[in-house]
Amino acid sequence: MNIGRPKIIAIITGFISIAICVAYLLLITIFDFRTYINDHLSNFT
């Protein structure tokens, strides 16, 4: 099986873009969850 260099670069670029998307979604979820906790803590006091 012979895979050309452009195809390998395309696959690597695809994996990098998917990794960036997943990391972005995780960061947004974490920061949104922190806002939710802060709202509840400020309402508690």
C-alpha positions as CSV (number, residue, x, y, z in Angstrom):
1,M,0.0,0.0,0.0
2,N,1.6,3.2,-1.2
3,I,0.3,6.4,0.3
4,G,1.6,9.6,-1.2
5,R,3.1,12.5,0.8
6,P,0.2,14.9,0.1
7,K,-2.3,12.4,1.4
8,I,-0.3,11.8,4.6
9,I,-0.1,15.6,5.2
10,A,-3.9,15.9,4.6
11,I,-4.6,13.2,7.2
12,I,-2.3,14.7,9.8
13,T,-3.8,18.2,9.2
14,G,-7.3,16.6,9.6
15,F,-6.3,15.0,12.9
16,I,-4.8,18.3,14.2
17,S,-8.0,20.3,13.3
18,I,-10.2,17.7,15.0
19,A,-7.9,17.8,18.1
20,I,-8.2,21.7,18.2
21,C,-12.0,21.5,17.9
22,V,-12.3,19.0,20.7
23,A,-9.9,21.0,22.9
24,Y,-11.9,24.2,22.2
25,L,-15.2,22.5,23.1
26,L,-13.7,21.1,26.3
27,L,-12.5,24.6,27.3
28,I,-15.8,26.2,26.6
29,T,-17.6,23.5,28.6
30,I,-15.2,23.9,31.6
31,F,-15.5,27.7,31.6
32,D,-19.3,27.5,31.2
33,F,-19.5,25.1,34.1
34,R,-17.4,27.4,36.3
35,T,-19.8,30.3,35.6
36,Y,-22.7,28.0,36.6
37,I,-21.0,27.1,39.9
38,N,-20.1,30.8,40.6
39,D,-23.7,31.8,40.0
40,H,-24.9,29.2,42.5
41,L,-22.3,30.1,45.1
42,S,-23.1,33.8,44.9
43,N,-26.8,33.1,45.3
44,F,-26.1,30.8,48.2
45,T,-24.5,33.6,50.4
